[in-house]
Amino acid sequence: MTNTVGKRLVLVRHGETEWSRDGGHTGRTDLPRTTLGCNQGRQLGRRLLLLHIAPVRVLSSPRERALETARLAGFAHSVELSEALAELDYGAYEGRTTADLSGRLLEDGIAELANGERRVCHGARLEGRVQMRFQARMQRHQCSWPSTEMLAVSR
């Protein structure tokens, strides 16, 4: 949750999918939620009420797993799609676990494995750049409306 003067941004991860349950990196691949993931979406709406959070604006990643989580939480009629919340593109690492990779992305398309070897990973994008893009777009969204609370559902 992020607070600025008179405003609050609540970030929520989508409900569980098979890959998120198993630790797989899920970016552009749009997997359905598990039964638990659907229940998590329904529970989200109740938890927000208990915390007295009533977002005036609800944004979602364009991925069905995030959009459906927002719908199940009770925001079916008010949720807006936002590319600012689009998930990280893991390229060839899509679906792989951190244990499988045991390395890090150095720059767009280049990964360093635990043994120091560098490999090209076509289509991968740096998480840091995605985070900067998200923060910039969210700041623009937050400045564009007078409401006090916003909910964002994504990765």
N, C-alpha and C positions, 0 to 999 in steps of 0.2 A: 504494500500500500504506500502511495506517495501523497504527501500533503503539501499544498501550497496555500497561500493566504486565502482562506475561505473556500478552498476546493480540495477534493480528495479523488485520487485515481486508485481504483482497486484492480489489480492484475490477477487473473485467474487462469490456471492451466486447464486445458480441455480434460474431459473424462478419460479414464484409462483405455488404452488400446492394447492389443497383444504386444506390440513392439515396446510401448512405454512400460508395460508390466515387466517385460523381459530385459529392459535396459537398452533396447535398440534405439539408435538415433533416427528420429522420424521428422522429416522435413516436408518435402513436397508430396510424398506418397500419402494419399488420403485414405487411411484405414478406418474401419468402423470401430466404435467403442465396444468394449466388452460389456457384459451384463453389469459388472461392477461400475464401469465407466458411465453407463446410462443412469444408474442409481446415484452416482456422484453428481451428475448434472441436476437431478431432482433435489438432492440434499443441498446443493449450492443455494437454490432459491430460499430454502428454509433457514439456512445459516445466515444469509444476508439479512433476512428479517430479524433474526435473533440479535444480530449485531447492530440493528437499527441503520442498516445501509440500504438506501432506496435510490439507486442511480437514476438520474434523469436522462442520461444518455448511455447507451450500451453499444459498444463496438465489438466486432468479432473478426478474427482472421477469416479469410475466404475459404479455409479448409472446412469441409463438412463436419469433422470431429469437433471443431471449436464452435461452429455455428449451431450444431445440434445441442451441444452442452448449454449454450446460452438459451436456446429454445426450451430445453427441459427445465432450466432454472426459472422459467416463467416469463421470458422476454421475447417470445415469438413475434409479437407485433411491433416491437420497438428496436430490435437489433439491427445495426447497420454494419455492412461489410467494410473493412478497412485494410488496404494493402499494407499499411504501416505495421500491421500485426501479422503479416505473412511469415510463415515459419522459415527458419534457416534452410538453405539448400545444401544438403550434405553431398550432393553429387554421387560419386561412386561409393561413398561411405553410407549411403542411405540404408537403414536397416541393420547396420553393424553396431555392435556394442563397443563401449569404451575399452573394455578388456581386449576385444578383437583388434582394436586400432593401436592401443598403447603408445600413442604419439600425440602430435598436435599439428594443427594447421599453421603454417608459417605465413603464407600470403595466399591470395586467390589461386587455387589450383595446385598448391604445393603443400605436401604434408611431410613432417619429419616423424619417423617411427622411433620406437624406444631404442632400437639399435643404432640410431643416428642416420639411417638410410633415408634419403628423400625421394618421394614419389609424386608423380603428377596425379591429381585427383580431379578429373574434368568435371566442371560444373559446381565445385564446392565454393562456398563463400565464407569469409571470415566472420565468426560470431561477433567480434568487436565492432566490425563495420555495420553489422545488422543492428547491434545494440545502439550505436550512434544514430543510425537512420530512424530507428523506433523512437528514441528520445526526442529527436528533432520534430518528427511528425506528431508525436503526442503533445509536445509543447504547442504546436500550431493548433491542434484540435482543442486543447484546453483553453487557449486564449480566445477561441471563437464562439464560446457560448457562456451564458451567465450562470448556469447551474452549479450546484455545489458538489455533486458526486457523479463519477463516471465509472463504469465497469468495462474492462477490456478482457476478452477471452481469447487465448492463443495457446501456443506451445506450452 
